[in-house]
Amino acid sequence: MSINKKRKIFYFLLGLIIVYILWFSFHLIRFKSYIPDSKVSSFYEIVGAYHIHSTLSDGKKEPDKIAHIAARSGLDFIILTDHGEPNFASLKTKGWKEGLLMLSGTEMSVNRGHLVGLGFKTPSQRFSKNAERAAHQVNALNGFTIIAHPYSKTSWSWGQYAGYSGIEIINADSMLQKNIVPALLFLPALFIKPELPLLKMLDRPGKNLRKWDILNRSYKTFGYFSTDAHLLYKPLFSFLRLHVLLNKPLASDFKVAENQVYSALKQGRFFNAVDAAAYATGFRFWGKSGSTKIPMGTSIQFDSPVTLNIQLPSGLKQKAYIICNGKSLPLPSGNTAIFEATQPGVYRVEVFLKERTPLHRNCPWIISNPIFLREENYE
């Protein structure tokens, strides 16, 4: 190869590197996480991260170190889900850690895929490898179960409903595997603004949302944003969060506080948010029938129109939609909206951030849990 040709290749590659550095710097400088103007105090809102692995299974940090990172990340609680049927060692680590409520469940490998069990009393023997039997065993111990990453990694094979409480809508680990190429372009940002490549890998979890809406036609099921953290704990803890709504402040007694969080999750009194794009505190969704208030997650028998109320975080550009039986209906602009539900159905809310953000335009920033207006009510 001639010297001139080598020189041309060198300058071409140098030009590409310069263009990439300029392009990367532009996106890095533009990126910021938004914070709403004010908080809403009508409920006690706490934030946490769900689905976390430690060195007690296949994670990279010890439970106490994870709790330390979570506490410094501003979380109120975390939920460990180390692999096992259950993971007895992980269950023993729960407690208050540096002002953070560390809860511990388990992620079980069953015949249909992976099933997360939470809130159960420690069993005297291992749970079954049969999904339906394991779910019944967890429920019998006052716990509840969530179908993990239903369409990725170890996909879930759908069968008879067995009282599963929830389904993971977004799983960060699955999204990374699916969208690794766009994330790689922003890989250097992991050392500066690690939330940037995480946001770039997100897109609409359409298949999960469609399945969730189908399940809710027959069975009350709640949706979860899952970190599925094995490493990169700090950026993941500011990335996908559960916002749990309590009726009173989180108790200082561990057992009482644990029950508060798990009761709210079991009742669907929480919403999901991509907080790395904008902190979603202040979102609310509730119904009203006459003088009766209908909290998010509630199932009632429909016998007259119900007013659905949506309150959005203030001071941000956003667009909200009511999702009724899987059909999307836009809501008027503004921080508050009212929707008159004149027919039975499963109603939930999706909010899209309209600020300058790396979050994909088709990916919801906030996803609520539903309000169930049934022709025949069931719990």
N, C-alpha and C positions, 0 to 999 in steps of 0.2 A: 504494500500500500504506500502510495506516495505521501510525501510530507504535507503537500497542500490538501490532500484528501483527509488525512488525519487531523489537520488543523480545522477543516470545515466541520468534521464530526465533533471535535472538541468544542468549538464555538456554538454549534447547534445544541449540544447537551448542556453547555453552560447557560445558554439562553433559556432552555426549558427549566433549569433549576431556578433561575432568576424569576421567571414567570410564576413558577410554583410558589416561591417564597413571597412574592408580592400578593398573589392570590390568597395564600394561606394567612398572611398578615392582615389582609383586608377583612377576612372572615373573623379572625381572632379579635381584632380591634372592635368590630361591630357587635360582637356577642356580649350580651348581658342578660342576667336574670331579673325579671321584673318583680316588684313588690307592690301590692295594692295599697290604696290610701289609708284604709282603716280596717279594724277587725270588728266582727259582730259578736256581741256578748250574750245573746239570748240563749245560746247553748255553750257548754264547755267543750271547746274543740281541742283535741290533742292530735299529734301527728306521729306516725311511726312507719317502720319498714317491715315488710312481711317476706318470708321465705329466704332464710340466711343459713349458710353452712359454715361450720367451724372445723378446727382440726379434729374434732370428735367424729367427723366423717370425712368429707373430701374438700373441706375448706382450707384456707391457707393461714388463718389466724386463730388463736385460742379465744374461747368465749369472753373472758374478761377484757381482752384487748379489743375485741369487736365492740363490746359495750362502751369502752373508753372512747373509741372513734365515734360511735353513735351519739354519745352524750355531748361530745365536742361539735357534732354536726347539728345540734339543736333539736334532736328527736326526743320525744317523750317516752317512747317504747320501741322495742324491737321484738321480733318473733323468730327464734332459731327453729330450724326445721331439719336437723341433721338426719341422715339416712338411718333407717332401722325399723323394726316392727315391734316396739318402738326402740329408739336409741336411749337406753336407760341412763347412760352416763350424761348425755346432754340434758335430760330432764332434771337432773340434780343441780344444774348450774343456774337455774332461774332464781330471780330475786332482784332486789334493788341494787343497782350498781352505779355509783357516782351520780345519783339523782335520776337515773334512767331505769324504767321498768323493763327488765329483761325477762321475756316469756319464752317458753320452750315447748314446741310440739315435735312432730316427726314426719319425715317424708318416707312413705312406705312403697316398696316395689311389689305391686300386686299383679295378678294375671292380666288386668286390663291396661296397665300403665303405671303411673306414679300417682299416689293419693296422699295428700297431706292431712294429718290428724292434729287437731288443736283442742285445748281445754279439757282433756280427759283426765280422769284420775289414773294414777300409775297402775297398770294392770299387773296381775300376779303371774301372767304368762304372755308369750308373744302373740301379736295379732296374726290373724290368718293371712295367707297369701292370696286368698280369694277376695276380690274387690268388694263384692256385696256383703260377704260375711265380715270382713274387716270394718266396713262402714257401720254395720249393726253393732259390732263390738265396741267401737269408739262411741257411738251414740248411747249405748247402754252404760257407759262410764261418764255420762254427762258431757261428752265432747261433741265435736262436729267435724266434718270432712270437706276437703276442697280438691277438686280434680286439677292436677298440676299440668302445665304446658300441654294441653290436649292434642295439639296438632304438630308437635315438634319433639325432637330427641326421642324419648319413649312415648309415642303417641297413644292416646287413649282409645281403646276399642269399645264402642258404645254398646250397652246392653240394658238390662232391666234396671230401672231407677231404684236406688237403694238408700234414699234419704240423704244424698249428698247435699251439703249446705251451699257450696260455692263452686266456681270455676275461675281459673286464671284467664283474664282477658289479655293482658300484656305480660310477657315474661322476658325480662331484660336479656338473660342468657340466650334464649331462643332467638330474639330479635338480632342479637349480635351475630349469631351463626348465619341467620338468613341474609343479613345486609352487611356482611363483613367488608365488601369492596368499598362502598361509600365511607364507611368508618375508617378504613385504612388511609384514605386521603387526609384525614384529620388526626391521624395517630400521634404526631408530635405534640398535639394539644393536650395529651394526657399528662404531660409534665408541667403545663401552665394553666389551662382551663379544661380539666378532664370531662366536664359536663358537655362540652361542645361535640366531641365525637359520639358520645352517647345519644345526644339529641339527633344527630345526623343519621343514626342507624334506625330511628323509629319511623314506622309508617302505620297506616291504619290496620288494625288487626281484624280485618273484615270477616274472615272465616270464624274466628272465635266469637265475634259479636253476633253473627248470624246464628250460630249454634246456641249461644246464650239466650237470644230472643225466642228460639224454638223451644228450648227447655222450659222457659218461663210461661209458655202457654199452658203447660200442664203441672209444673212443679215450681214452687218458689225457690229460686236460685240466686245467689248474690255474686257479683263480679269483683275480682281482685286484680290490682296491679302488683306484680311480683318482681322483686329484685333478683331472686335466685342467685344471691351473691356467694361466690367462692373466693374471690379476691376483688381488688378495686372497691373495697368497702366504702371508703369516704365519698367518692363521687356517686356511687350507687345510692347512698343514704340521702343525698340531696336530689336524686333523680326521680325515682318513682316512690310515691308515698300514699299511705292510707290516712285520711282525715276522719277521725272517729269523734262522734258527737255524744257527749255524756250529759246526764241530767244534773250532775253535781261535780264538783272538783274531784280530780283523781285522788283517791285516799292514800294516806301515808302507810297504812297497813298493807303488806304485800298481797295477802290473800284477797282482801277486799278490792284492791286495785286490779288484780288479775281478773277477778269476776266482773268488774266494771267493763274492762276492755273486751273480754270474750262474750259477755252478754250483748254488748253493742254490735259486735261482729255477727253473732248468731241471729240478731234481729235486723241486720242490714242497715244499721244506723251509722253508715260511713259512706264517704265518697272517695274516688281515686283521682290522683292528680299527677301530672308531669311537672313537679315543682322546680325542676332545673330550668324550665322555660319561664315560669312565673309562679310565685308562691300563691297557692289557691285558697288561702284562708278567707273565710267569709262567705263562701258559697253555701246556699241552703236550698232545699227542695222539700216541700211539704204540701199536703192537700187539706182542704177544709170542706166539710159537709155540714151546713148549718153552723152550729157552735162547736162542732167536734173537729179537733185538729187530727190530721192523719200523717204521722211521721213517715219519712222515707223508710222503706222496707216493710211497711204494713200491708196486710191483705184484708180487704173489707168486702162485704157483699154490696154490689152496686144496685141501688134502687132509685137514685135520683142524681142529677148532675153534680159533679164534684169540681170545686175550684182548685186548680193546681197552681201553686205559687213558687216562683223561681227568683232567688236573689243571687246576683253575681258579685264577685269581688269588685270593689269600686276603683275607679281611676285607670282602668285598662281597656284597650280596644279588644272586643271579643264578640262572638256571635254564638247564640244558644239555640238549640233545637230540642223539641220534644220528640222522643221516639216512642211511638205507639204501636205495639205489636210488630216491631221491626220497621215501621214506616216513619220516615223523618219529616217533621213539620217545623219550619222556621218560626222562631219567636220574634216579636218586635224588638228593635234595638233599645238599649237602656240597661241600667243596672238591676231593674226589677221587671218581672213579666208575670202575667196571669193567663192561664190557659183553662178554658172551660171544657172539662171532660164530660161529654154528653152520652158516651156509650162505654160499656165495659171494655177492659183492656189492661195491658201491662204498660205502664208509662214510666219512662226514665228520661234523663237529660244528658245531652252531650254539649260541651262548650268548646269552641275553637278559638285559639288565641290569634288576634289580628295585628298584634304588634310585630315589629321587626325581630324575627326569631328564627333560629335554625330548625325549630320544630316543623316538620312537614305540614303543609296546609291541610292535608287530608287526615291528619292524626289528631284525635280529640285531646285537648289539654286537660279537661275535667270530664269524668264519666260518673254519673250518680248511680246509686242503686234504685231499683224500681219502687213504684207504688202500684199495688195490685188491686184493681177494681174488678171483682169477679161476679159473674152471674150467680154462682153458688160459691160462697166464701169457703176457703180452707186455709189452714196454717201449715 
